[in-house]
Amino acid sequence: MRTRRGTAGRLRGWGGTGAMGLACALTGTLLLVLPQWGEGGDDRADRGGPAASVAAPGRADADDCNDRSLSPSSDDGPTIDKIKNREVKKLVVGVDQNSYRWGYRDPNKPGGELEGFDIDLAHKIAEEIFGDRDAVVFRAIPTNQRIPAIQSGQVDMVVRTMTVNCKRLEDVDFSTGYFETGQQVLAPKKVKGITGYNPSLAGKKICSASGSIAEEELKKKNYGADISTTVPNQLDCLVRLQLGEVDAVVTDSALAAGQAAQDPTVELKGKEPFTTEHYAVAMKKGSDDLVRRVNKVLDDYRKDDGWQKSYDKWLKDGLKKKASPPDPEYRD
């Protein structure tokens, strides 16, 4: 019979039971529906402050689906013109507000502004398009709503640890990759029986985010694990793990490293990720001019050390290794 681990003892990432309250509050918030962004637009969403409008991440083989992106360009086009000419002159970007070091609010800082590696990149893109890094509206979206938010026009793009793969390329367009990662198992340190993505998962209850690469990989091969627990947002898996409702989580290693930094009682299992993936910026199908402009931003970001400075600030300590951006691949 499954017993729950002691909640107060398990939730130590941001301070014992207080962390549980924060995590659960954030998780509940993510079930709200994203507001529609019309032609006129509004400014009810969040530019980094506390009043966000909120709604209910292996890389596919490049040879299988040709996931090379469009060549970079600084030229405007119909998509960028539409963004610039609407009433509210801001870029609308779908992000996470709960992924530590990627897109999150530090509860120990006044103001609660969004910060992290993905947030830095979103500011950089806004600066290129509008000449103002703060000309951006952040809209927090859960994992399983990233593509619908783009397709419905509620956001201009998603910068949210989103992996390129063949299936997603049918629904949205992507920039070149800006970060390399892979899937890995996250579990409590004291659970010695789980050693990674291998037969040690047999009989264990595993959590993954709905619509994530982790869910896809577990459906392909799960080593006899119970994979019935899926959640709208990836952070919900960490909460389930902390409450003792699951034995392990499968997610991107980069995200898992951030969660392990939040909660010192959990750790990555296995020496290396079992997939290789690239995060990229996702945009609406056919928005070629916007894709090219984002690729130009990424090209400059790699060359001017912006990427490296952001990595060193947010991710280096948690990932405990040096890193550099993946080389871009273009199809024309």
Secondary structure as GFF3:
##gff-version 3
##sequence-region A 1 332
A	DSSP	alpha_helix	7	10	.	.	.	ID=ss1
A	DSSP	alpha_helix	16	29	.	.	.	ID=ss2
A	DSSP	alpha_helix	62	65	.	.	.	ID=ss3
A	DSSP	alpha_helix	78	85	.	.	.	ID=ss4
A	DSSP	beta_strand	91	95	.	.	.	ID=ss5
A	DSSP	beta_strand	98	99	.	.	.	ID=ss6
A	DSSP	beta_strand	103	105	.	.	.	ID=ss7
A	DSSP	beta_strand	114	115	.	.	.	ID=ss8
A	DSSP	alpha_helix	117	130	.	.	.	ID=ss9
A	DSSP	beta_strand	136	140	.	.	.	ID=ss10
A	DSSP	three_ten_helix	143	145	.	.	.	ID=ss11
A	DSSP	alpha_helix	146	151	.	.	.	ID=ss12
A	DSSP	beta_strand	157	158	.	.	.	ID=ss13
A	DSSP	alpha_helix	166	169	.	.	.	ID=ss14
A	DSSP	beta_strand	172	174	.	.	.	ID=ss15
A	DSSP	beta_strand	179	181	.	.	.	ID=ss16
A	DSSP	beta_strand	183	188	.	.	.	ID=ss17
A	DSSP	three_ten_helix	199	201	.	.	.	ID=ss18
A	DSSP	beta_strand	205	209	.	.	.	ID=ss19
A	DSSP	alpha_helix	213	220	.	.	.	ID=ss20
A	DSSP	beta_strand	226	231	.	.	.	ID=ss21
A	DSSP	alpha_helix	234	242	.	.	.	ID=ss22
A	DSSP	beta_strand	248	252	.	.	.	ID=ss23
A	DSSP	alpha_helix	253	262	.	.	.	ID=ss24
A	DSSP	beta_strand	266	269	.	.	.	ID=ss25
A	DSSP	beta_strand	277	279	.	.	.	ID=ss26
A	DSSP	beta_strand	282	284	.	.	.	ID=ss27
A	DSSP	alpha_helix	288	303	.	.	.	ID=ss28
A	DSSP	alpha_helix	306	314	.	.	.	ID=ss29
A	DSSP	alpha_helix	316	319	.	.	.	ID=ss30
###
